């Protein structure tokens, strides 16, 4: 049965799940939801996900919301990108929670402010604040990656796929790989995994 990922290409959280599906060789298709025109905030979509947000994964007849949950479900099913020990499991959990709260949420908001919000509605003080938050998070990740290849274990895990979600996008959000050599090398290791694709090769975009 082909899995369905309700998503749009500009969303880093959608990309995390699309990338996991691709790397695991799972047959899937995108169901395009226009996140910039309120496609996830309709009452019809609320029947699919009461949280009114993408991504939503329909997999083997079950519906899942929240990218971290989807990554865990797919990892458990396939045996890919999961923990080799209980310590690994807790590290994956810790870094996924950290990413959702400190990294992806900040980058996603900043990138939206800088690129997708109409210019007349952008707030420079908000942008400056978010740039500071993003650099704080990126510096934490850079320090953590010093002397190690992967975030949570000796091999790539869903923690890596969660934390990398927004860092392959081309739009400006105050991030340059050259400023973070540890992150740069780590992103190169991820993109060398068999089946890796960049976000806009995996999903239809809302803005062409």
Number of C-alpha atoms within 10 A of each C-alpha: 9 12 18 20 25 23 31 28 23 25 21 26 26 25 29 24 27 29 22 23 21 16 16 18 12 15 11 17 16 17 17 17 22 19 19 13 9 12 18 24 16 12 12 12 19 13 10 18 20 14 13 19 21 24 27 24 28 18 17 10 11 8 14 18 19 18 23 21 14 23 26 19 14 20 19 13 11 12 11 17 23 23 24 12 10 9 12 17 16 13 18 24 18 13 21 25 16 17 22 17 12 18 26 23 16 21 25 19 15 23 21 19 20 18 13 14 13 10 10 6 8 15 12 11 9 12 19 13 12 21 19 13 16 24 16 14 19 18 15 12 19 17 13 16 18 12 8 14 19 19 22 26 21 12 14 20 24 27 28 23 23 28 23 22 24 25 18 16 17 11 15 12 22 16 16 12 13 10 11 16 14 21 24 15 15 21 19 11 13 17 14 11 11 11 13 15 18 14 24 15 10 18 22 18 18 16 11 4
